[in-house]
Amino acid sequence: MNNSAAEKFDELIKIIKRLQAPDGCPWDREQTNASLLPFFLEEVYEVIESVDNENWPELKEELGDILLHVVFQAVLAEKNGHFNINDSLDHVNEKLVRRHPHVFGDAKADEAFQAKQNWEAEKHKEKNRKSRLDGVPKTLPALIRAQRLQQKASYAGFDWNEVEQVWDKIHEEIQELKEAQSESTKEHIAEEIGDVLFSVVNLARFLDIPAEDALRKTNKKFTDRFARVEEELKKRGKTVEESNLEEMDDIWNKVKQNT
C-alpha cells in the first residue's frame, strides 16, 4: 500500500471506531479515558526505552502504539460528546503557529533558549496563569518536575549566570545536609536531601542534560554491573550471601574498568 499518512491515520480512526461498535471487541467497548491511562503510560515508557537502546524498529512499533492510544482517547471523547480528533488537530496546529512567532511572524529568536522563552511567554498569557511556574503537572516524576520548574524559572529570567554559581549552591546544600545529619531530626535531614537533589538537578538543567535520563541510565549501569558481580561470584561457586563487601567491591572495580 502506498497510502498517504492522512489516509492511514483515517484508517486507524475507522478501525478503533469499529472496535468500539456494539458488535466490536468486548474489551475495547469496556474502556474509558481513565481506564486506558495505565496502558498509555506503559507505552510512553516503552518509547523511552527504545530510544535509550537506539532500537529503531522497536521505536517504530512503539510510536504506532502511542498513536493508537491518542486516537483511542479521542474516539472515546467523541463518543461521550466532548470533542473529536479533528478538534485536537486544529488546536495543536493553531497553537504551534501562534507559539512560534519567530517562525510564522516577526519576532526574533536566534537561539533555542530565545525560542523557548517565546513559547513560555505566549503560553503564560494564553492560560492567564498567576505564576510562571504554573502548568507543570504535579504527577510528573520528581526529577522531571524539578527540572521543568527550574527551566520555567530560567525562561522568566530567574537563573544563575555562571556554572560556578550552581556548583557553589550544590556545595552549600551538601554542607547543610552534613550539619543536619549530625544535629537535626529525620524530617530536617529529608528536607536537606531534597535540597541537595534539587541543586544537582539544577546543574543538569544548566548543562542541558535531562536529569531523569541521566539517572535512568545510571540505574541501568548499576544493575548491569551488579549482575556481572553476581555472575563472577557464581563462577567461584559462591552466592552474594556467602561473600563479603571486600570481595564484591574488588569484583565491582574490575567490572567497572571493563565497562
Secondary structure by P-SEA (a helix, b strand, c coil): ccccaaaaaaaaaaaaaaaacccccccccccccccaaaaaaaaaaaaaaaaaacaaaaaaaaaaaaaaaaaaaaaaaaaaccccaaaaaaaaaaaaaaaccccccccccccaaaaaaaaaaaaaaaaccccccccccccccaaaaaaaaaaaaaaaccccccaaaaaaaaaaaaaaaaaaaacccaaaaaaaaaaaaaaaaaaaaaacccaaaaaaaaaaaaaaaaaaaaaaaaaaccccccccaaaaaaaaaaaaaac
